[in-house]
């Protein structure tokens, strides 16, 4: 159940990239950003809500095998993050089309989210939305190549995603490594995720926003924005894979930090 929750969180965070693509596509970027902020807020809130559930696995761990039990459980959760990100990648073309229509309707409703939901959840609009479902296809990647990837940004996003993915899990695991400082270690998760979010805002979001603005102002092409978005969600997926590697070292780092400040 927890793994399913994590899967949904990472799917939502991955699909958030579709909102900027949709906004540039229909040339309503400001309306798109309001929808983007809602999706990010939902995913961040959901990420905070996961902490009691993942923490319950520590409480349920057998006393004679706690570390191995929790590690195995948390690796499954990290795996769910990878599956959720991959699902978001596969659904990207579908949600670009759906969000494009949603942004237009949001503008028509003068920015009223309740009115948009009331309209969007009717049978007629759900039926129309089904028509926008696209099967994943490599044709969506047409015109993209390895030379289009900004390596520095790609690597930074991998690292940020890995840190964000293991922030809560490494902190809770660290609480088992230093039981005398368990509260200090567990509370470090907020600091880790906060730093990852700040890095995301500083290094990643402005780059994508600039490309979207260039499309709106006819200084850049939509294909360039799509290349950047696909690059970012691909690096997100690789970041969740790297999280498997960094999970235990991250926990030991948190344990060391807890000892340092005490």
Buried (B, 14 or more C-beta within 10 A) or exposed (E): EBBEBBBBBBBBBBBBBBBBBBBBBBEBBEBBBBBBEEBBEBBBEBBEEBBEBBBEBBEEBEEEEBEEBBBEBBBEBBBBBBBBBBBBBBBBBBBBBBBBBBBBBBBEBEEEEEBBEEBBEEEEBEEEBEEBEBEEEEEBEEEBEEEEBEEEBBBBBBBBBBBBBBBBBBBBBBBBBBEEBBEBBBEBBBEBBEBBBEBBEEBBBEBBBEBBBBBBEEEBBBEBBBBBBBBBBBBBBBBBBBBBEBBBEBBBBBBEBBBEEE
